[in-house]
Amino acid sequence: MSSGGERYADIQVGKSKLRMHYVAVGDAGTPLLLIHGFGGCLENWRALLPALGRRFRVYAIDLPGFGRSDALAAHHRFEDMVHAVGAFIKTFDLASLTVVGHSFGGLVAVELARLNQSRVDRLVLVDSAGAQVATPLDRPSMRVALRYPLLGRLIIRALTADRAFPRVVRRMVADEGRLNEEQLAALRAGVRQMHLPPTGRASWVIERFLDRVAQVPCFTLVLWGAEDQVIPVEQGVAIFKRLQHGQMQVVESCGHVMPMECPEEMLGALFQFLQE
């Protein structure tokens, strides 16, 4: 495996094939799989990759329909997203795997850990969605965007326009001064690149999430930004309380996009957790 190489993997999901874009860094150590959030892409992990790659074999993926990965079939379900990532894991025969899921990626990560217990050894949930039924996807603008994809594209363009996007960023971070121009561009591009499914909100949610969290047997770290305005830390506490085996750490002065805003703090928490 070449360090830092951007590649595509051909994945079979049911009767359909899709190309999944990923980055692989590190040639040795146990494998880590990094799963971004809603409106994100693998670029969200860039600040972490060099340090992680020195200790682990790291795969950062674009989920289907995000970044440069192909979209799933028009009427896909959330389970199809999980199956696609599961197929990626099996394609590379990953075992003793640590899965790190951020925001929406936490939903996918929980299901991967629950359904692939022989492969997933550890789980990290970073500002994960799912603990509360009412989510950012329930806002009127997002309900419209998910129900009417063509109109949704216009909404997304408006939210990521030069005048509006700084307000979006301010809600996602505790200190916008921590993000450089490259990171801001990656945030904007991730939102603009995502494919909105015509099946609506059902394609993005998981029912009875906390019950599923309780079924995850592996050691789990719940990692949260103390100033997360998108998914408040109380929801992280709710997840932590349902774990069979886990711990929780709150990063002060950090918002929702911890991998970009607080990479050093996140690396420290990850290294400590993975050495225990």
FENMOBEL-V780384 format. One record per backbone hydrogen bond with DSSP energy under -0.5 kcal/mol. CO is the residue of the C=O (numbers start at 1). NH is the residue of the N-H. If there is no record, write none. Layout:
co=CO nh=NH
co=CO nh=NH
//
This chain:
co=2 nh=5
co=5 nh=24
co=7 nh=22
co=9 nh=11
co=9 nh=20
co=11 nh=13
co=11 nh=18
co=13 nh=16
co=16 nh=13
co=18 nh=11
co=18 nh=20
co=19 nh=21
co=19 nh=70
co=20 nh=9
co=21 nh=62
co=22 nh=7
co=23 nh=60
co=24 nh=4
co=24 nh=5
co=25 nh=58
co=30 nh=57
co=31 nh=98
co=32 nh=59
co=33 nh=35
co=33 nh=100
co=34 nh=36
co=34 nh=61
co=35 nh=102
co=37 nh=40
co=41 nh=44
co=42 nh=45
co=43 nh=46
co=45 nh=48
co=45 nh=49
co=46 nh=50
co=48 nh=52
co=49 nh=53
co=50 nh=54
co=51 nh=54
co=52 nh=55
co=52 nh=56
co=56 nh=58
co=57 nh=32
co=58 nh=25
co=59 nh=34
co=60 nh=23
co=61 nh=36
co=61 nh=63
co=63 nh=66
co=65 nh=195
co=66 nh=69
co=70 nh=65
co=73 nh=76
co=74 nh=199
co=77 nh=80
co=77 nh=81
co=78 nh=81
co=78 nh=82
co=79 nh=83
co=80 nh=84
co=81 nh=85
co=82 nh=86
co=83 nh=87
co=84 nh=88
co=85 nh=89
co=86 nh=90
co=87 nh=91
co=88 nh=92
co=89 nh=94
co=90 nh=93
co=95 nh=31
co=97 nh=99
co=97 nh=121
co=97 nh=122
co=98 nh=33
co=98 nh=100
co=99 nh=101
co=99 nh=124
co=100 nh=35
co=101 nh=126
co=102 nh=105
co=103 nh=106
co=103 nh=107
co=103 nh=129
co=104 nh=107
co=104 nh=108
co=105 nh=109
co=106 nh=110
co=107 nh=111
co=108 nh=112
co=109 nh=113
co=110 nh=114
co=111 nh=115
co=112 nh=116
co=116 nh=119
co=116 nh=120
co=119 nh=97
co=119 nh=121
co=121 nh=219
co=122 nh=99
co=123 nh=221
co=124 nh=101
co=124 nh=126
co=125 nh=127
co=125 nh=223
co=126 nh=103
co=133 nh=135
co=135 nh=138
co=136 nh=139
co=139 nh=143
co=140 nh=144
co=141 nh=145
co=142 nh=146
co=143 nh=147
co=144 nh=148
co=146 nh=200
co=148 nh=152
co=149 nh=153
co=150 nh=154
co=151 nh=155
co=152 nh=156
co=153 nh=157
co=154 nh=158
co=155 nh=159
co=156 nh=160
co=158 nh=161
co=161 nh=165
co=162 nh=166
co=164 nh=167
co=164 nh=168
co=165 nh=169
co=166 nh=170
co=167 nh=171
co=168 nh=172
co=169 nh=172
co=169 nh=173
co=171 nh=229
co=172 nh=256
co=172 nh=257
co=175 nh=178
co=176 nh=179
co=180 nh=184
co=181 nh=185
co=182 nh=186
co=183 nh=187
co=184 nh=188
co=185 nh=189
co=186 nh=190
co=187 nh=191
co=188 nh=192
co=189 nh=193
co=190 nh=194
co=191 nh=194
co=194 nh=196
co=195 nh=197
co=197 nh=200
co=199 nh=202
co=200 nh=203
co=201 nh=204
co=202 nh=78
co=202 nh=205
co=206 nh=209
co=208 nh=212
co=209 nh=213
co=210 nh=214
co=212 nh=215
co=213 nh=216
co=215 nh=217
co=216 nh=244
co=219 nh=123
co=220 nh=222
co=220 nh=247
co=221 nh=125
co=221 nh=223
co=222 nh=249
co=223 nh=127
co=224 nh=251
co=225 nh=228
co=227 nh=229
co=232 nh=235
co=232 nh=236
co=233 nh=237
co=234 nh=238
co=235 nh=239
co=236 nh=240
co=237 nh=241
co=238 nh=242
co=239 nh=242
co=239 nh=243
co=240 nh=243
co=245 nh=220
co=247 nh=222
co=249 nh=224
co=250 nh=252
co=251 nh=226
co=251 nh=254
co=254 nh=227
co=256 nh=258
co=257 nh=260
co=257 nh=261
co=258 nh=262
co=262 nh=266
co=263 nh=267
co=264 nh=268
co=265 nh=269
co=266 nh=270
co=267 nh=271
co=268 nh=272
co=269 nh=273
co=270 nh=274
co=271 nh=275
co=272 nh=276
co=273 nh=276
//
